[in-house]
Amino acid sequence: MSISAKSVRFDEFSMWVELSDGRTIGVPFAWFPRLLYATPEQRERVEIGRMGLHWEELDEDISIAGLLAGRGDRTRWGRRERKRAEQAASKAARGAA
């Protein structure tokens, strides 16, 4: 059986993907910097396909297999931006404490 996305929703910090097998996966935007820096309106323009998620405007493709394996953006740009986002989140958490 192939697992696919049924729906996608977003909160302030994360993307939530409801899967065809009943599970819901939540991943932080920091895993996908293009989503992190996108506007809420841009995030909502997701196309759900048989194998994954696509944002034409953002030039972002995320496979369901990658999400299930715990993989974020693996491009050089993505790794750099993910590290930057994680550092900013850590700094914000320390400031809130």
N, C-alpha and C positions, 0 to 999 in steps of 0.2 A: 504494500500500500504506500502510495506517495503522499506525504504530508504537505499541505499547502496552506496559505494564509486565507482566512475567511474575512477578517476585518483588521483595521489598524486604527488606533487612537493614540492621542498624545496628551501628556500633562506638561507641566512646566519644565521638567528635567528629563523625561523619558518617552520612549516609544513603546507601545504595548501592542503585540500582535496576537490575535486570536487564531489558533490553528485548527485545521480540519479534524484533528483527533481530540479536540476538547481542551487542550492545554492553552495557556496564555503565557507568552514570553515578554518580559519587560527588559529593555536595554537602555542604558543612559545615552543621551545625545553625544556625550564625550566619545563614545565608540565610533561615531560617524560625524566628523566635524562639519560636513556639508549640511547635515541636519541641525547641528548645534548652532551654526551661524545663519540658518534659514529663518525666515519669518514664520509665524504660525500658519499663515495663509499658504505659503510655499509648501510647508510640510503636509498640509491637508490635500494637496494636489497629487497624492500618491496614486499610482496605478498598481492594482493587485493582479499579478499574473500567476500562472500555474507553478512557476519555479521560485517566485520571489516578488520583490517590491521594486518599483521604478519611479523615479522623479525626473521627468524630462528636463524641466527647468534647472534643476540642480545638478544634472549629469551624475546621478547617484543610482546605483543598482545594488540591492541587498538580497542575497539568496536566503531562502529558508534553511537550507543545509548549513550555511555559514552561521546563521543565528543559533541553530541547534548545537553547533560545534563551539559556540562562544567566541566567534571571530568578529572583530570590528574591521574598520577600514584598514587595509593592509598596504596601501600605497605609501610612498615616502611622505607625501604631503599629509596624509591621514595620520601617520604615526607622529609626526611633528606637532600637528594641531591637537591630537588627542593628548599628548604629553602636556602641552600648554594649557588645555582645558582642565586636566586633572590637577595641575599646579594651582590654577586659579581657584578651583573648587576647594582645595586643601587650605589655601590662604583665607578664603571666605569663611570656612568652617572654624579656623583658628580665631578669626576676628569676631565670630558670633559667640564664642565660648567665654 
